[in-house]
Amino acid sequence: MSDNKHENYEILNLIGYGLAKFDMDFVKQFGYKTKTDFYEEMVRCGIGETVGVIKNRQDLFDPFFPNARKGWWQKGDAYIHRKHFIDSLFGNYDTKGYADIVKLYLKDKFQITEFTTAKASPIIKSSFKQLQLTGQEAELYFKTNYEQIETFKGGLLDDARILGDGYDFQIQIETDYFLAEVKGIRKSYGAFRMTEREFICANEYKNDYGLIIVSNLENVPKMTAVFNPIKNIVLEKNERTTQQISYHSKSMSW
């Protein structure tokens, strides 16, 4: 199932979300008066092979929004993680702001510049960059579904990502505390990387430290929890020297 995805699944998801949420207001942001014209333009641009491919992506998101179209209601919540991820990044944007995100994607990934006539705001550009972060998508999925992991069932989750101390989340189960570090993998097979801080933290907490691999992000995600990962996964040390550049002022009166 992990291989049954369209090669342009990411932009198709963005378009489908925009159509389902904003309907014709989204289409008008691209200069078209009908959805059919918009669908055909996306086909001409190589986003999908047929009009049906574009329309079907809207059908996938329709059940998650209060509109008159039922879409693929038979699929239930199987793909709601895609909506949650887009919501987390762009859910607060109005039609124009969201359309600007899609236009930036078309320009960046497909070199399609015909829609980017207006200047996008800096914060829109910064938000667009977040779309490329696999880890963020995996972390959001874990936050929403962590109780599916038996060890964490009924636990109280605290977000520790801002602390940067070698783990992403703490889960309290009565008087016990577990740490979770989340890694995202696009497909059902792939490698991950642990930082030195994460490695040290995992080595310290051992069985109370869970490495959570969220794989198959391109389709229906799957979570795999490995506790005491230093013991249970073969890890190869890879040393790299990085140069950090900063700029300092002279002392001045303020």
Secondary structure, 3 states (H helix, E strand, C coil): CCCCCCCCHHHHHHHHHHHHHHCHHHHHCCCCCCHHHHHHHHHHCCCCCCHHHHHHHHHHHHHHCCCCCCCCHHHCCCCHHHHHHHHHHHCCCCHHHHHHHHHHHHHHHHCCCCCCCCCCCHHHHHHHHHCCCHHHHHHHHHHHHHHHCHHHCCCEEEECHHHCCCCCEEEEECCEEEEEEEEECCCCCCCCCCCHHHHHHHHHHHHHEEEEEEECCCCCCEEEEEECHHHHCCCCCCCCCCCCCCCCCCCCCC
